[in-house]
Amino acid sequence: MFDALTDRLEEAWKKLRGQNIITHANIQETLKEVRRALLEADVNLQVVKDFIADIEKSAIGVKVIQGVNPGQQFIKVVYEELVKVMGESNSPLAKAESDPTVILMVGLQGTGKTTATAKLAHYLKKQKQSCLMVAADIYRPAAIDQLKTLGQQIEVPVFELGNQENPVNIALQGVNKAKEIEADVVIIDTAGRLQIDQGMMLELTQIKESINPHDTLLVVDAMTGQEAANLAQTFHEKIKITGTILTKMDGDTRGGAALSVRKVSGQPIKFVGVGEKIEALQPFYPDRMASRILNMGDILTLVEKAQEEIDFSDMEQLQSKILDAKFDFNDFLKQTRLMKSMGSFSNILKMVPGLNKINTKDIEKGENELKRTEAMIGSMTLEERKDPDLLAKSPSRRYRIAKGSGYSETEISKLIKNFTRMRTMMQQLGNGGMPGMGGGMPG
Ligand code: GDP
C-alpha cells in the first residue's frame, strides 16, 4: 500500500540533508518533491495545493530543536498535515438511541459494496453486536445469493424478498424485521450502477426517506484514486452520506483516494477494506494511515487486531502445554488457526515497522508450508495427533498418512522430526535452559 508515495517522500527529506535550519529558500526543492509525489499518487490538485501551503507555513515556523535534524522535523510536519487532511481522528459508526442502528450501504457496482456489508456485519459481531443484513440489490443477478452465502459464512441472518419486490419496500420490511428480532444493527445492501444515474439516486433517496438511516456509507474503490473523492462529493450532494468505506486498499493503491476523500467531500473515511477475506476490514485511523504512508509502521492496528482476535485463555492453555512438553498436533492446529484468524501473514507483517517491504515470496512460502502441515495433520487419527511419538515409532502409520494427505513419506517423517525437535527445544526453554547447551544457563 502506498509504496511509491512512501519512496518518493523519503526522497524529499533527503533534499534537506546537510541543512541546519529550514528556511523559505532551502525548503523549496523538498516541497517540489512532495508536491510531485502527491500528484503522482493521484491526490486531488486542490488538496495538494493546500497541503503544500500548510506544510510550508508550519515547517518554516518550527524552531530548531537541538539534536533533531531539519529532515526529521520536516517529516513530523508532514505527518501532522497528513493526519489533518485525512480527518484528524477516527470517525466511529453512528449509534441509535433505541435499537436497531440502521446503516445504509450505497455505491457503484463492483466497488465491493456487498462484500463490505458482510465485512461490517462480521466486524460488529466481533464487537458483540447482533446484526441483520438486508438484500435490497435486486438488479445485479447474483447479489442476493452472494449476500446469503456470506451471511451463512459469518452466521449473520439475511433478510430478502427475492428480486421482484420494490427495494424501498425490502429496506423498510428489513428494518422492521431487525426490530422484531431485536438486532442491534441492520445493514442494508443496495443496488449500484456502473456509473451515477438518476434512477439509482432516486431509488436511494426514496429508501433513505422511508428508513431514515443513522449512517449512509458510500463504498468507494481506492484503486480509482481521486475519482473516489469526486464520487463521494457527488453522492453527498445528491443524497447526503455520513461517511465512506474505502475498499481494495490492499491493491496497488497510490494513495490519492485516502488523501482526497475527506477534503473533497467533507465526509470521513470510516473503514478501509484491505483484502477479499471477510476479516479484511479495519476502522480508519488518520494517524495510523499517516504513519504508514511515512513508513513508520502501524503497530497500533496490529496490537488492536491481536487483542480482538485472540482468546487469551486459549493462549495461556497453549503456553502451559508448551512448557510441559504436552504440546501436540491438535495444539499446533489450534495455534495455526489463531494466527490465521488475524488475517493473512502478509497483512499482519505489513503492519510491522520496517517489515512492510518484506519479500512477499518469503511470506507466501511460509503460508504454503503451514497449509502443507495442516493437510498432513488432517490425515492423522485423533490418537496420533495427541501423541506424536506414536508416529515416530510406526512406519506403517506414516505410510498411511502419506497416502491420505498426498505427501511423500519423507515429508511426513520430516514434519514429525521437526515437531519433536521443536517440542524438546520448547521444553528446555521452559525449564530455563538454552537449547543445545545441555540445559541450564552457566552461572
Ligand atoms: P459490489 O458490486 O459493489 O457489491 O461488489 P462486490 O462486493 O461483489 O465486490 C466486487 C469484487 O471486489 C469482488 O471480487 C470482491 O472480492 C472484491 N473486493 C471487495 N473488497 C475488496 C478489498 O478490500 N480488497 C480486494 N482485493 N478485493 C475486494
Residues whose N, C-alpha, C, O or C-beta is under 5 A from the ligand:
A	BS01	GDP	L108 Q109 G110 T111 G112 K113 T114 T115 A116 T247 K248 M249 D250 G273 V274 G275 E276 A280
